[in-house]
Amino acid sequence: MTDAPYGDDPEPAEPSPAGRLCVPVRPGTRGRVAARLFRTPVGDRTAVAFTDPARLTALLGAGQPWIRLAEPALRTLVEPLGVRVLTIDPTFTAPASASPRTAVPGPPAAVGALQPLPRSLTALAG
């Protein structure tokens, strides 16, 4: 019998993507970049990552800057901000919401939609 790192289970209980991920970023202070954070349909903040650049570009557009990070590095980066959710390869996003002062009533975002954090929150998050 061989000693498997996970006992009798050949796979970890919570598998994670192998390799580095493509993480959308936004400009930060002093020429640095910060991970771009989003909101889940229930309002939780989430970091988003993609398994390849084509998936990121298809969803966020060719102009979206990004960097490569391993999953543990991304989790370490956003953990001090209170972000515990990581969304890999989302398939749908909603348009950016207006600022709270200029918000216009309308239908709620589609179920399953990720929404960018308002600028006021991203400034605090970065």
Secondary structure, DSSP 4 states (H G I P E B T S, - for coil): ----TTTT-SS-SS----SEEEEEEEE-GGG-EEEPEEE-TTS-EEEEEBSSHHHHHHHH-TT--EEEEEHHHHHHHHGGGT--EEEES---BPPPPPPGGG----PPPPTT-BEEPPHHHHHHH-
